[in-house]
Amino acid sequence: MRTASRGGWAMHVSSAAAPTEDTTGTRYRHVALTAGARVRHGRFVGPAAPWAKARQRIPASPWHSRQPPVLVPGTGRASVRHLSPVDVGDLIERYNAAWNAHDVDAIASMHHPDVVFHNHTADERAEGAAAVRDHIARIFENNPDLQFTTRALRVGDDFAVCEWTARAHGKEWDGVDVFPIEDGRIRRKDVYSASHRPRAATG
């Protein structure tokens, strides 16, 4: 795991992922890029975020076998479509932006059909895409000025943990979201926060 600064907050990208193999038998390994590097079709073409990673083709070893399926944490099921740490980071960034825009449709588009929203602090739980969508819509109705600032984002294969500070009604509180990812979409959003003891907003 390594840390890089992005937009004023820390992003941690796992560097321990094993090489993977595509259907053509070509293996890949993740290669960390330095600040100012960007990759397109395997070539460095310009500036990009310092935490970005590229996939570099390396010959497949004859004794190499495909990696076993990745189990989605908390579900016991294998994910069909796997997301790399970089792809997971992009997904969660878009998801957090949709929350700050109160865009329920955009939020719902990133949910797995069997998504579970569980706020452990408030003891609120919704299961299934429709129920979770309605629950989030009610959150925005009750908190029209709700905004989040990301303090840190830790990502791995099909998994993310996001630390944030929320602000609403002149108060603020810190919290953490845990995101298992399944088939390229958010399978769960488990929330742990200090919403039961907010402080006066500072910004």
N, C-alpha and C positions, 0 to 999 in steps of 0.2 A: 504494500500500500504506500503511495506517495501523495504528497500534498502540493497543490498549486493554488495561487490566488486568482480569483476570477470575479470581476465586478465588485470588489470590496469584500468578498466572502471566500471561504476556503472550500476547495473541491478536492476530494481524495479519490484517486483512481487506483483500483487494484492492478498490480503489475504481476500477479502470480498466476494469471490464467494460463492453462496449458495450451499448446498449439492445437488447432482444430483442423478438420479436413472437410473440403467441400465434395460435391458429388462427382467431380472430375478426378478426384484422387490427389489434388494439390493441397499441400498443407500450408497453413498460415501461422505466423507468430506475430504477436503485437509488438510494435516498435514505438517507443516513446519519442515524440518529436520535441525539439527545443523550441523556445519562444520564437515566434515569427515564421514558423514553418507550416506549410499546408500541403496536403497530398490529394491528388486527383488521379485516379486510375494508376496508382502506384508511383506517381511522379510528384516531386516537390514543386509546387507552382506558385506559392505566395504566402502571405502572412495568415496566421490563424491563432486561435487561443493556445496558450502554452501547454494546457493539459491534454490537447488532442493527441490521438494515437492513430497510427497507420497500421495496415496489415501488410506484411511483406511476404511475398511468395517464396517458399523454400521447397526444394524437391521432397516428395513423399518417400519415406523410407519403406522398403518392401515389407518390413516387419511391423510397420505402424498399423494400428487398428483404430477404428472410430471410437471416440470417447463415449462412455455410457451416457444415457439421458440425464439431464439435469432435473432434479426434483425441485418443485416450487415450495419454498419454505412455508410451513403451516398448512399445506394441502395434501402432501403425500403423493401428488400427481406429477407426471413428467410434462415439461413444457415442450410443445412441438416447435415453436419458433423461438429461438434464443436471441437475446439482445446482449451485445457486448457492453462493458462498462461505459464506453463513450455514448452508445445509443441509449442506454438507461439514463445517463445524465441529461441527454437532450430531451428525452421523454418527460422527465421530472421537471426540467426547466419550463417546458411548454405547459405542463400541468399546473405548476405554481403560478405561471402568468395568467392562465385561465381563471384560477381562483381569485387573483387580484382584480381581474376584469369582471368578476361575477358572471362569467359566461358559462351557464349551466350546460348548454349544448356542447361546447368545446370540452368541458370536463367529462361529460358522459361519453364522448367519442373515444376517450382514452381508457375507459373502463372495460374490463373483461365482462362478458355476460353474467358470470357468477360472482361479480365483485362483492366484497364485504367491506362496509365502513363501520369501524368500531372505535368510538371515542371512549377509552377506558376510564378517563378521568370523570367525564360527565355521565358515564354508564349509558351511552347511546349506541345502538347497533342497528344497522340496516343491511339486508341481504338481497342480492339481485339487482340488476341494472336499473330497473324502474324505481324500486324502493330507495336505492341510494341516490338516484337523481332527485327524487322528491324531497328526501331528507336534506340534501345540500341546498336545494332551492329555498327550503324553510330557514336554513341557517342565514342565507343572504337576506331574506325578508325580515328576519329579526335583528340582523346586524348590517344595515345598509352601508356602513362606513368601514366594514371589516377589511383589513389589509394585513399582508404578511411580508416580512423581510427575512430572507434566507440568511442564516448565520454560517451554516456548513452543510455540505452535501457529500455523503460517502456512498460510492457506487461500486457494484461488482456485477458479475454475470447474473442477470435476471433478479437483481435485488438492489434496494437503495434505502438509505436512512438520511432523513433531512431534518436538520435542526433549524428552528425558526423563532421569530418573535412576532406575535400578533398584536394588532392595535384595533380597538373599537370602543366607542362611547367614552373617549378620553382616558381609557385604561390600556395597559399592555401586559402581556405575559409571555413566557417562553414555553416552547414545546418541542416535541419530536414526532415525526411521522416515520413509520416503517412501511416500506412498499415491497412486497413480493410481486414479481412480474411473471405473467404466464401468457404465452403465445403473443408476445409483443404488447400486451396491455396490462394495466394495473389490476392485479387480482385481489389485493387487500390494501386498505389504508387503515393502519392501526395508529391511533393518536394517543399520546401521553403528554400532558401539559400541566402548567400551574394556573390554569384558568380559574380555579377555585380560590386563588389568592393573588389577584392582579394587583399591579402597582400603577401609580399615576404615569401616564404616557410622557416620555421625555422628548419625543420628536414629532 
